[in-house]
Each structure stands twice: as structure tokens, then as C-alpha cells.
Amino acid sequence: MAKTTSIDLKAPIAEKALWHDYYEITKPKVVALLVLTALVGMSLSVPGAIPWQLLLPAMAGIALLSSAAAAINHIVDEKIDSIMGRTHNRPMPNGRISQRNAVIFATVLAVSGFVILYFLVNPLTAYLTAAGLVGYGFVYTMYLKRATPQNITIGGLAGAIPPLLGWTAMTNEIHPNALLLVLLIFTWTPPHFWALAIHRKNDYAKVNIPMLPVTHGVSFTKTQILLYTVLLFVVGLLPYLVGMSNWLYLIGAIVLNFIFFIYAWKLKFHADANTAMDTFKFSIIHLMLLFVILLLDHYLLPVA
């Protein structure tokens, strides 16, 4: 009988990194959603068309710094990513990108984005975007994620600021309406992420990350998700109530937030094996459509 040799399927594979490996560690789908919300912030800040002289560098700078923050997240989480089932095939745990090369890559992205924003947009936007990078890449990933089950509630602010960045890029000022858009994403973030955390509870427990389902249980987390969708329903009405938007956004917000609530209700009271992940996936569609409708409302039904 031939002798067989066991293979460790989790062992890192030493391969030469390709461009799409670097592209992957920028979390392009996440960055695309962030840039969309920044674009809506830009659009709502000015009447009529956005001046392209600010639009292009603002979009590029925000995208580059957001990509750098995502790359830093990969660098910091390399060890736990190698253990978790969802992430062990990422380019860094798999050995396709070294930590040194990832650090250089993230630095180039961050510096390029900051320079573009500082010199071609305005310093306020550059500093706020850099603060978002520090908040997500370092404060959340290095500390909050490992320190408290409220990590995503506190750290979610870093991911909620793109509409403010878009607004300041056009106006060079922090406006209350921009902060309202930030509040919208800030309220959306916990139910969005906790649905994923329920689905990946065992992974987080294995690497000692104190996500809410791990520390307080799945039932408690489901209750929090349901309550946050109620809060999101209320916050979602504010753009209409303060005169930022018209009836098109109001209808869209009511419908989308009600559907999110239905997902949360099912997750709490009638969940099956796929409900948590279905809720997570819908939450992404929810935010994308909400901001697209807000954009359409702004141009089709401008508020006097």
C-alpha cells in the first residue's frame, strides 16, 4: 500500500502576489459603497451639478484613503484572519502578500489620497478623511474590536463619515445636514454588522474577539438588531422632516426601513439557518438603495 503524506490545508501558500490580491485587500465593494455615500453628500451640499474640478479629486482622494484603511485592517488582522473560516484565504494569511509589502501599499494609498484631498480639494476634507482612516484602521481594528462588545457601535463612526467628507469637499464646512447623513449610516451599522456576527459567532469566539453574540448571546443580539431597525426607521425620516428631501425619499425610506425591520423580526422570532446572512446581505442593498433614492430625490424633486 502506498504511503501517503498528510497536507495542512490551512498552511499559508507562498505565491507571488498579483494585482488583484492588492485590489482585494482594499475591500473594493465596501469602498464603493462608501464612495457612493460620499457622492450623495457632495450632491446634497450644492444646488445643481457638482463641479467636476472638485468631484474627481474628491472621489479619488476619499477612495484612496478608504482603501488604505481597509488594507490596514488586513494587516492588523492577519493572524486572526488565518484562523477564521471566512477570511483564511485572504491574500495575507495565504502568503500571497507579505506584511512589509502590504504596509508599503497602504502607505502609498494613504499618502496619495491625503495629498490629492489637501491640494486639490481642501485641507478640512483631507484631515477628516485621514481621521476616518485612523478611526477605522487603528482605533477600531487595533483596540475597540478586541476590547468591547460595543466595538462596532463606537467604531462605526469612522465608516459613517463619507457623506460628511463629500459635503466638506464641496463647501469646506461642516453642516448639520451632513451630520444627519452620518447619523443615518451610524444607526444602520450595528444591525448590519451584528447580523454577520451572529452568522460567524463561532469564528469570532475561536479568535477571542468580543463580538456581541459571543459576549451576550445570540438572542440578546437579535433583540438589539430589532431595536436598532426601529431606531433606524425614525432616523430615516429625519432628512424629509428637516427639509433635506422630498416625498420620493420619504416613500423609499419607509419601504426600505420597513423591509429591514421585517428581516430583523424574522431573525428574532422565526429564524432559520440562513436568516442572519440574509439580513446582512439585505442591509447592504438597503443602504445602497436608500442613498441612491436620496440622490434621485435631490435632482428630480429639488427642495425649494
C-alpha positions in Angstrom: 0.0 0.0 0.0 1.5 3.4 -1.0 2.5 5.7 1.8 0.5 9.0 1.9 1.6 12.3 3.3 -0.9 14.5 5.2 -1.3 18.1 4.0 -2.2 21.0 6.2 -4.9 22.7 4.2 -4.6 25.8 6.4 -0.9 26.3 5.8 0.0 29.6 4.0 0.7 29.2 0.3 3.7 31.0 -0.8 2.7 32.6 -4.1 3.6 35.7 -6.0 1.1 38.4 -5.4 -0.9 39.6 -8.4 -2.6 42.9 -8.9 -6.0 41.5 -7.8 -4.5 40.4 -4.5 -3.7 44.0 -3.7 -7.0 45.0 -5.1 -8.7 42.5 -2.7 -7.2 43.9 0.5 -8.7 47.3 -0.3 -12.2 45.8 0.2 -13.4 47.3 -3.1 -17.1 46.6 -2.6 -17.0 48.3 0.8 -15.1 51.3 -0.6 -17.6 51.5 -3.5 -20.5 51.9 -1.0 -18.5 54.5 1.0 -17.8 56.5 -2.1 -21.5 56.3 -3.1 -22.5 57.8 0.2 -19.8 60.5 -0.2 -21.1 61.3 -3.7 -24.6 61.8 -2.2 -23.1 64.1 0.4 -21.5 66.1 -2.4 -24.7 66.3 -4.4 -26.9 67.4 -1.5 -24.4 70.1 -0.5 -24.8 72.2 -3.7 -27.7 73.1 -5.9 -27.4 71.8 -9.5 -24.4 69.9 -10.9 -21.3 69.2 -8.9 -18.2 71.0 -10.3 -16.0 68.3 -11.9 -12.9 70.1 -10.7 -13.8 69.1 -7.2 -15.8 65.9 -7.9 -12.9 63.9 -9.5 -10.2 64.6 -6.9 -12.6 64.3 -4.0 -13.8 60.9 -5.2 -10.3 59.8 -5.8 -8.9 61.0 -2.5 -11.7 59.5 -0.4 -11.4 56.2 -2.3 -7.7 56.0 -1.8 -7.8 56.8 1.9 -10.7 54.4 2.4 -8.8 51.7 0.5 -5.7 52.4 2.7 -7.9 51.9 5.9 -9.1 48.6 4.5 -5.6 47.5 3.8 -4.5 48.4 7.4 -7.4 46.3 8.6 -6.0 43.3 6.7 -2.5 44.0 8.1 -3.6 44.2 11.7 -6.0 41.2 11.4 -3.6 38.9 9.5 -3.3 36.5 12.5 -7.0 36.1 13.3 -7.8 36.1 9.6 -5.7 33.0 9.2 -7.8 31.1 11.8 -11.3 32.3 10.8 -13.1 30.3 8.2 -14.5 33.4 6.4 -11.0 35.0 6.0 -8.3 32.4 5.9 -8.0 32.5 2.1 -7.3 36.3 2.1 -4.1 37.3 0.4 -2.1 38.0 3.6 -2.9 34.9 5.6 -2.5 32.8 2.4 1.1 34.2 2.0 0.5 35.9 -1.3 1.2 39.4 0.1 3.9 39.9 2.8 3.2 42.3 5.7 6.0 44.5 4.5 4.6 44.9 1.0 1.1 45.4 2.5 2.4 48.2 4.7 4.1 49.9 1.8 1.0 49.6 -0.3 -1.3 51.0 2.4 1.2 53.9 3.0 1.3 54.8 -0.7 -2.5 54.8 -0.9 -2.9 56.9 2.2 -0.3 59.5 1.3 -1.6 59.8 -2.3 -5.2 60.2 -1.1 -4.2 62.8 1.5 -2.1 64.8 -0.9 -4.9 64.8 -3.5 -7.5 66.0 -1.0 -5.2 68.6 0.7 -4.1 70.3 -2.5 -6.9 69.7 -5.0 -9.9 69.8 -2.7 -9.4 71.4 0.8 -7.4 70.7 4.0 -10.6 70.2 6.0 -11.6 67.2 3.9 -8.1 65.8 3.9 -7.8 65.9 7.7 -11.4 64.5 8.2 -10.7 61.6 5.8 -7.4 60.9 7.5 -9.2 60.9 10.8 -11.6 58.3 9.4 -8.6 56.1 8.4 -7.1 56.4 11.9 -10.5 55.6 13.4 -11.1 52.5 11.4 -7.6 51.2 10.7 -6.2 51.8 14.2 -8.7 52.8 16.9 -11.4 50.2 15.8 -9.2 47.4 14.3 -6.4 47.5 16.8 -8.2 48.4 20.0 -12.0 48.6 20.1 -12.5 45.3 18.1 -10.6 43.4 20.7 -11.7 45.4 23.8 -15.5 45.7 23.9 -18.7 44.1 22.5 -19.8 47.6 21.6 -16.8 47.8 19.2 -18.9 48.3 16.1 -21.3 50.8 17.7 -18.4 53.1 18.7 -16.1 52.3 15.8 -18.9 52.6 13.3 -18.5 56.3 13.3 -15.4 56.0 11.1 -17.3 54.2 8.5 -20.2 56.7 8.7 -18.4 59.9 7.8 -18.1 59.6 4.0 -21.3 61.8 3.4 -19.7 64.5 5.6 -16.4 64.2 3.6 -18.4 64.7 0.4 -20.2 67.7 1.9 -17.0 69.3 3.1 -15.3 68.6 -0.2 -17.8 70.9 -1.9 -18.4 73.5 0.8 -15.3 73.5 3.0 -17.7 73.5 6.1 -19.3 71.0 8.5 -23.1 71.4 8.0 -25.8 69.9 10.3 -27.4 68.2 7.3 -24.2 66.4 6.6 -24.1 65.2 10.2 -27.6 63.9 9.7 -26.4 61.7 6.9 -23.6 60.5 9.1 -26.2 59.7 11.8 -28.2 57.6 9.3 -25.2 55.4 8.5 -24.1 55.3 12.2 -27.5 53.9 13.1 -27.5 51.4 10.2 -24.1 50.0 11.1 -24.9 47.9 14.2 -27.8 45.9 12.8 -25.9 45.4 9.6 -22.7 44.1 11.2 -24.3 42.2 14.1 -26.3 40.1 11.6 -23.0 38.9 10.2 -21.6 38.5 13.7 -24.4 36.1 14.5 -23.7 34.1 11.4 -19.9 34.0 12.2 -20.2 33.7 16.0 -18.1 30.6 16.3 -15.3 32.1 14.2 -15.2 35.2 16.5 -15.3 33.1 19.6 -12.4 31.0 18.3 -10.1 34.1 18.0 -11.4 35.7 21.2 -12.9 38.7 19.5 -15.7 40.0 21.9 -18.4 40.5 19.3 -21.9 40.9 20.9 -23.2 37.4 20.0 -20.1 35.9 21.7 -20.3 38.0 24.9 -24.1 38.5 25.4 -25.5 35.6 23.4 -27.4 35.3 20.1 -30.8 36.1 21.5 -29.7 39.3 23.1 -28.0 40.4 19.8 -31.2 39.6 17.8 -33.1 41.9 20.2 -30.6 44.7 19.7 -30.8 44.3 15.9 -34.6 44.6 16.0 -34.4 47.7 18.3 -31.9 49.3 16.0 -34.1 48.8 13.0 -36.8 50.7 14.8 -34.4 53.5 15.6 -33.2 53.5 12.0 -36.8 53.8 10.9 -37.1 57.0 13.0 -33.7 58.4 11.9 -34.5 57.6 8.3 -37.5 60.0 8.4 -35.3 63.0 9.5 -34.0 64.0 6.1 -37.6 64.6 5.0 -38.7 66.2 8.3 -35.9 68.8 8.2 -36.5 69.7 4.6 -33.4 68.0 3.1 -35.5 65.7 0.8 -38.9 65.4 -0.8 -41.6 62.7 -1.0 -39.7 60.3 -3.2 -37.1 59.8 -0.5 -39.8 59.6 2.2 -41.5 56.7 0.4 -38.2 55.0 -0.3 -37.0 55.3 3.3 -40.3 54.0 4.7 -40.4 51.0 2.4 -36.7 50.0 2.8 -36.7 50.5 6.6 -39.9 48.5 6.9 -38.3 45.6 5.0 -35.2 45.8 7.1 -37.5 45.6 10.2 -39.2 42.6 8.8 -35.8 40.8 8.3 -34.9 41.7 11.9 -38.3 40.5 13.1 -37.8 37.1 11.3 -34.3 36.9 12.7 -35.6 37.4 16.2 -38.7 35.2 16.2 -38.6 32.9 13.2 -35.0 32.5 12.2 -33.6 29.6 10.2 -30.0 28.7 9.3 -29.9 31.4 6.6 -31.8 34.3 8.2 -28.8 36.1 9.8 -26.8 36.1 6.5 -29.9 37.1 4.5 -30.4 40.0 6.9 -26.8 41.0 6.5 -27.0 40.9 2.7 -30.2 42.9 2.6 -28.7 45.5 4.8 -26.1 46.3 2.2 -28.8 46.6 -0.5 -30.8 48.7 1.9 -28.1 51.3 2.4 -27.2 51.4 -1.3 -30.8 51.9 -2.4 -31.5 54.4 0.4 -28.7 56.7 -0.8 -29.5 56.2 -4.5 -33.1 57.3 -3.8 -31.8 60.2 -1.8 -29.7 61.2 -4.8 -32.6 60.8 -7.3 -34.9 62.8 -5.0 -32.4 65.6 -4.8 -32.2 66.0 -8.6 -35.8 65.1 -9.6 -37.6 66.8 -6.8 -35.3 69.6 -5.6 -36.3 71.2 -2.3 -37.1 74.9 -2.7 
